[in-house]
Amino acid sequence: MRRPLAVAVLVFVLAMTACAQAQGDDATEWLDTPEQKVAGLATIWAQVKYGFPSFGAVPDLDWDAAFEEFIPRVIATDGMDEYYWTLMEFAGLLRDGHTSALPPWQYLRPDYSNPPLEVEIVGGAFVVVRAAETPELVEAGITVGTEILEIEGMDARTYMDDAVNLYYPRGSAVGDDAVNTVYVLRGPTGTQVALKVRDAAGEERDVLLTRDWMVPGEGPFFPRILLSLMANQPMEAEELPGGILHITLHNFDHTEMGDEFLRIVDILDDSITGILFDMRFCMGGDGRISEKMISALIDEPVSSPHWKYPVYSAAKENWGHDREWQSSHHIIEPREGKRFLGPVVVLTSAVTSSTAEDFPISLREAGRATLVGDRTSGSAGNPVSVPLPGGGSFRMATFRAYLPDGSEYVGTGVQPDILVRPTIDDIRSGTDPVLEAGLEALR
């Protein structure tokens, strides 16, 4: 029998009291009582109940029933790890890329690691796209282009869905597959992960790889997604033959980045005939930086994406009114000063998300850019963050995002003008068809 929601709300009230007491307690103390354990779960439930904007994306989810179902599960958890995995699964029911429970260790546990290689899902296959030349990987025959068929005795696809995507939703299926490969081989540092692999000749074999991304003499081996997130130099520019300026945008997290781009524009001369922005590993950041850069690439005002957010009113809900919505967007004005008005191409992938989606959306709306590559992640939301017991936090999307023409792209992504997806043969040969198509579009 389902517990009446009134009882769940009572548990919530008790839990919030425990939550307030728990914030400063030692991690071993705040798990002592059921009320303390329910504190984090109840915090997530309440925030989502009254502020989550995208229940329409999960029409089969009964949020109140899910809360009641997870109460005994969270009470039964044993220790910090199990507690937070349970909260992550609960938040993951919303399938939103800007909504998640974050443990005290945030996105990457410091005591976890993975073999020094990088995996991507290419045409449905789990493929090694980068690998260090360590003795273990060389002996195991793991090279660029090796396919991973099984992980820990499970089909790689099943393992990805059941052991990774369940806890780390990215808002869309393409986003899940593009980003969450970062986690697919991770586990306690020094342990081994069992794989079945297939090489380019079609030979299949079982291998054991040590989860340790430290490469002797080189340091940690990071996947390119993490390298972009951690980049201290968020923007790198180089001039390519034919007068093309190739700018790689790693993230929008550094406030000086916008001004640095304006300085680049100020010194451009007639030898630069086009700009190619590579955003394939950019996962967003501060939208003000993006808009400052856009202002130097347009000659007419252009709209940002549009945002809709719910406004909760207890009185109107009690009267049976539908929830009200408000909307907002920005108008980006051309900068005063020098602007680059030549051809622009933006390379995108399913990793490209959040502010990194806003950038090409507005440029294309202004008729100033051609998008080349894969569909973007489809993840936006301006998340609000609240603390959870034991040092973690819960972040939740606060709006739904729309293209200027009114079509929603959260959960579906932004379709490029020229769709290009690398194949396994491209990976093995070391070619980059997306970059080649982008350069061809500029020419």
C-alpha positions in Angstrom: 0.0 0.0 0.0 1.3 3.5 -0.9 2.1 5.7 2.0 -0.3 8.8 1.9 1.5 11.9 0.8 0.6 13.7 4.0 2.8 11.2 5.9 5.6 11.8 3.4 5.3 15.5 4.0 5.5 14.9 7.8 8.7 12.9 7.2 9.9 15.9 5.2 9.3 18.3 8.0 11.1 16.1 10.5 13.9 15.5 8.0 14.5 19.2 7.3 15.1 19.7 11.1 17.6 16.9 10.9 19.1 18.4 7.8 19.8 21.7 9.5 21.5 19.9 12.4 23.5 17.7 10.0 25.3 20.3 7.9 28.1 20.7 10.3 28.3 17.1 11.7 30.9 14.6 10.9 30.0 12.2 8.0 29.8 9.3 10.4 27.3 11.0 12.7 24.6 12.3 10.4 23.6 8.8 9.2 22.6 7.7 12.7 18.8 8.2 12.4 16.2 7.6 9.7 15.2 11.2 9.9 18.8 12.3 9.1 19.0 10.0 6.1 15.7 11.2 4.7 16.9 14.8 5.0 18.7 14.8 1.6 15.9 12.9 -0.1 13.3 15.3 1.2 15.3 18.3 0.2 15.5 17.1 -3.4 11.7 16.2 -3.5 10.7 19.6 -2.2 12.9 21.6 -4.6 11.7 19.6 -7.6 8.0 19.6 -6.5 7.7 23.3 -6.6 10.4 24.5 -9.0 11.4 21.9 -11.6 10.4 23.2 -15.0 10.5 20.0 -17.2 8.1 17.5 -15.8 6.6 17.3 -19.3 9.8 15.6 -20.4 9.1 12.7 -18.0 5.4 12.3 -18.4 5.3 8.8 -16.8 7.1 9.9 -13.6 4.9 10.2 -10.5 7.3 12.4 -8.4 5.3 12.0 -5.1 5.2 8.2 -5.5 8.9 8.1 -6.3 9.7 10.0 -3.2 7.7 7.6 -1.1 9.3 4.6 -2.8 12.8 5.9 -2.1 12.2 6.7 1.7 12.8 3.1 2.8 15.6 2.7 0.3 17.5 5.7 1.6 16.9 4.7 5.3 18.4 1.3 4.5 21.6 2.7 3.0 24.9 1.8 4.8 27.5 4.6 4.6 28.2 7.7 2.6 28.7 5.9 -0.7 25.5 4.0 -0.8 23.6 7.0 0.5 24.7 9.3 -2.3 24.3 6.7 -5.0 20.7 6.4 -3.9 20.2 10.2 -4.0 21.8 10.3 -7.4 19.5 7.6 -8.7 16.5 9.5 -7.3 17.5 12.8 -8.9 18.3 10.9 -12.1 14.6 9.9 -12.5 14.1 13.5 -13.9 16.5 12.8 -16.8 17.7 16.4 -16.9 21.2 17.5 -17.7 21.2 20.4 -15.3 19.5 18.5 -12.4 21.5 16.1 -10.3 22.5 15.1 -6.7 26.2 15.7 -6.2 28.2 13.8 -3.6 30.8 15.7 -1.5 33.4 14.6 -4.1 31.3 16.3 -6.8 31.8 14.8 -10.3 35.0 12.8 -9.9 35.9 10.8 -6.8 39.5 11.4 -5.8 40.0 7.8 -4.9 38.7 6.5 -8.3 40.5 6.2 -11.6 40.4 4.5 -14.9 42.9 3.0 -17.3 44.8 5.6 -19.3 42.6 5.5 -22.3 39.6 7.4 -23.7 36.4 5.8 -25.0 33.7 7.2 -27.4 30.6 5.6 -28.7 30.9 5.6 -32.5 28.1 4.2 -34.5 26.8 2.3 -31.4 30.2 0.8 -30.7 32.4 1.6 -27.7 35.7 2.5 -29.3 39.1 3.5 -27.8 39.9 6.9 -29.4 43.0 7.7 -27.4 45.4 5.5 -25.4 48.6 5.9 -23.6 51.5 3.5 -24.5 51.9 2.0 -21.1 53.3 -1.6 -20.8 49.9 -2.9 -19.7 48.0 -1.5 -22.6 50.7 -2.5 -25.1 50.7 -6.1 -23.7 46.9 -6.1 -23.9 46.9 -4.9 -27.5 44.8 -1.8 -26.6 45.3 0.7 -29.4 43.2 3.5 -31.0 40.3 1.8 -32.7 40.0 -1.1 -30.3 36.3 -1.9 -29.6 35.1 -2.7 -26.1 32.4 -5.4 -26.3 31.9 -6.2 -22.6 32.6 -4.6 -19.3 32.7 -6.7 -16.2 30.9 -9.5 -18.0 28.1 -7.3 -19.2 27.4 -6.1 -22.7 29.0 -2.6 -22.9 25.7 -1.0 -23.8 23.9 -2.6 -20.9 26.7 -1.7 -18.5 26.6 1.9 -19.7 22.8 2.2 -19.1 22.6 0.3 -15.8 25.9 1.4 -14.1 26.5 4.9 -15.5 23.5 6.6 -17.1 21.2 5.7 -14.3 23.2 8.1 -12.0 24.5 10.7 -14.4 21.7 11.9 -16.7 22.7 14.5 -19.4 19.2 15.4 -20.6 19.3 13.5 -23.8 20.3 10.1 -25.1 23.1 11.6 -27.3 24.3 13.6 -24.3 24.4 10.5 -22.1 26.5 8.6 -24.6 28.8 11.5 -25.4 29.7 12.6 -21.9 29.2 9.6 -19.7 31.9 7.5 -21.3 34.1 9.4 -18.9 32.7 7.2 -16.2 32.3 3.9 -18.0 35.7 2.4 -16.9 36.1 4.2 -13.6 36.4 2.5 -10.2 38.6 2.4 -7.1 42.1 3.2 -8.0 44.3 0.1 -8.3 41.5 -2.3 -9.0 41.1 -4.0 -12.3 38.3 -3.8 -14.8 37.5 -6.9 -16.9 36.9 -6.2 -20.6 36.2 -8.2 -23.7 37.7 -6.3 -26.7 37.9 -6.7 -30.5 40.8 -5.3 -32.5 40.8 -4.0 -36.1 41.5 -7.5 -37.4 38.3 -8.8 -35.8 40.1 -10.8 -33.1 38.2 -10.9 -29.7 39.9 -11.5 -26.4 39.5 -10.9 -22.7 41.7 -8.4 -20.9 42.2 -7.0 -17.4 43.2 -3.4 -17.1 44.3 -1.5 -14.0 42.3 1.5 -13.0 45.2 4.0 -12.8 45.4 6.9 -15.1 48.9 8.0 -14.0 51.3 7.5 -16.9 54.9 7.2 -15.7 56.8 10.3 -16.6 53.7 12.1 -17.9 51.2 12.4 -15.2 47.4 11.7 -15.3 45.8 10.7 -18.6 42.6 12.8 -18.9 39.9 12.4 -21.5 39.4 15.4 -23.6 36.1 16.3 -21.9 38.0 16.7 -18.6 40.9 18.5 -20.3 38.4 21.1 -21.6 36.6 21.5 -18.3 40.0 22.0 -16.5 41.6 24.1 -19.1 43.3 27.2 -17.6 43.5 28.7 -21.1 39.9 28.4 -22.2 40.5 29.6 -25.7 43.3 28.7 -28.1 43.7 30.3 -31.5 45.9 29.4 -34.5 46.0 30.5 -38.1 45.5 27.8 -40.6 46.5 27.9 -44.3 44.1 29.8 -46.5 43.5 32.6 -44.0 41.4 30.7 -41.6 41.5 31.4 -37.9 40.9 28.2 -35.9 39.7 28.9 -32.4 39.1 26.1 -29.9 36.7 27.0 -27.1 37.2 24.7 -24.1 34.8 26.4 -21.7 33.2 29.7 -20.8 34.4 29.7 -17.2 37.0 32.5 -17.3 35.8 36.1 -17.1 38.7 37.4 -19.1 37.9 35.2 -22.1 35.4 37.6 -23.6 37.8 40.5 -23.5 40.6 38.3 -24.9 38.4 37.5 -27.9 37.6 41.2 -28.5 41.4 41.8 -28.5 41.8 39.1 -31.1 39.2 40.7 -33.3 40.8 44.1 -32.9 44.1 42.9 -34.4 42.7 40.9 -37.3 43.7 42.0 -40.7 42.5 41.2 -44.2 44.6 38.0 -44.3 41.9 36.3 -42.1 39.1 35.3 -44.4 37.1 33.1 -42.0 36.8 31.9 -38.4 36.3 28.3 -37.4 35.2 27.8 -33.8 35.7 24.2 -32.4 33.3 23.6 -29.6 33.1 19.8 -29.7 34.3 19.4 -26.1 32.9 22.6 -24.6 30.2 22.1 -21.9 29.3 25.7 -21.2 29.9 28.3 -18.5 29.0 32.0 -18.1 26.5 33.2 -20.7 27.8 36.8 -20.4 31.1 35.7 -21.9 29.4 34.0 -24.8 27.3 37.1 -25.5 30.3 39.4 -25.4 32.0 37.3 -28.1 28.8 37.2 -30.2 28.7 41.0 -30.1 31.9 41.1 -32.1 30.6 38.8 -34.8 27.2 40.4 -35.7 26.1 43.6 -37.5 22.5 43.6 -36.3 20.9 42.8 -32.9 20.1 39.2 -32.3 18.2 37.2 -29.7 19.6 34.8 -27.2 17.7 31.5 -26.8 14.3 32.0 -25.0 13.7 30.7 -21.5 10.5 29.8 -19.7 10.3 29.2 -16.0 7.4 28.2 -13.7 6.1 30.6 -11.0 4.6 28.8 -8.0 1.6 30.4 -6.2 0.1 28.4 -3.3 -3.1 30.3 -3.5 -3.6 29.7 -7.2 -2.8 26.1 -6.9 -5.3 25.8 -4.1 -7.9 27.4 -6.4 -7.1 24.8 -9.1 -5.3 27.1 -11.5 -2.7 25.8 -13.8 0.9 26.8 -13.0 1.9 30.1 -14.5 4.9 30.6 -16.6 7.1 33.6 -17.3 9.6 34.0 -20.1 12.8 35.8 -20.7 15.5 36.3 -23.3 18.4 38.7 -24.1 18.9 41.0 -27.1 22.6 40.9 -28.0 23.7 44.2 -29.6 26.7 44.5 -31.9 29.7 45.9 -30.1 30.9 49.4 -30.6 34.2 49.0 -32.4 35.7 46.5 -34.7 33.8 43.4 -35.6 34.5 40.4 -37.8 31.8 39.9 -40.4 33.4 37.3 -42.6 32.3 33.6 -42.8 32.0 31.7 -39.5 31.7 28.0 -38.9 31.0 26.3 -35.5 32.0 22.7 -35.0 29.6 20.9 -32.6 29.1 17.5 -31.0 26.9 15.8 -28.5 29.2 17.0 -25.8 28.4 20.7 -26.7 26.0 21.9 -24.1 24.5 24.7 -22.1 26.2 28.1 -22.9 28.2 26.3 -25.6 24.8 25.7 -27.3 23.7 29.3 -26.8 26.7 30.6 -28.7 26.0 28.8 -32.1 22.2 29.2 -31.6 22.5 33.0 -31.6 25.1 33.1 -34.3 23.0 31.0 -36.6 19.9 33.1 -35.8 21.8 36.1 -36.9 22.7 34.4 -40.2 26.4 34.5 -39.1 27.4 30.9 -38.7 27.1 27.5 -40.3 27.0 24.6 -37.8 29.0 21.5 -38.7 29.3 18.2 -36.8 26.8 16.3 -34.7 23.6 17.3 -32.8 24.4 19.1 -29.6 23.6 17.7 -26.1 20.3 19.6 -25.6 21.0 20.6 -22.0 20.3 24.0 -20.5 18.8 25.2 -17.2 20.6 27.9 -15.1 20.7 25.5 -12.1 20.0 26.5 -8.5 22.1 24.6 -5.9 21.1 23.7 -2.3 23.2 21.8 0.3 22.6 18.2 1.2 23.7 16.4 4.4 27.3 15.4 4.6 28.7 18.0 2.3 27.0 17.2 -1.0 24.5 19.3 -2.9 21.5 19.2 -5.2 21.3 21.3 -8.3 18.2 21.8 -10.3 17.4 23.3 -13.7 15.2 26.4 -13.3 14.0 27.0 -16.9 13.2 25.4 -20.2 15.1 26.6 -23.3 13.8 27.4 -26.8 15.3 28.4 -30.1 14.2 31.9 -31.2 11.7 30.3 -33.5 9.9 28.8 -30.5 11.1 25.1 -30.7 12.4 23.5 -27.6 15.9 22.0 -27.8 16.4 20.7 -24.2 16.4 16.9 -24.5 16.7 16.9 -28.3 19.7 19.1 -29.0 20.4 21.5 -31.8 20.7 20.0 -35.3 23.7 21.2 -37.3 23.5 22.5 -40.8 26.0 19.9 -42.0 25.8 16.6 -40.2 29.1 14.8 -39.9 29.9 11.9 -37.6 33.3 10.1 -37.5 33.3 6.4 -38.2 35.5 3.7 -36.7 37.6 3.8 -39.8 38.1 7.6 -39.3 39.2 6.9 -35.7 41.7 4.2 -36.8 43.2 6.3 -39.6 43.5 9.4 -37.5 41.4 11.5 -39.8 39.0 14.2 -38.5 36.1 14.5 -41.0 34.3 17.1 -38.9 37.2 19.5 -39.0 37.6 18.8 -42.7 33.9 19.5 -43.4 34.1 22.7 -41.4 37.1 23.9 -43.4 35.4 23.0 -46.6 32.3 24.9 -45.5 34.5 28.0 -44.9 36.2 27.7 -48.3 
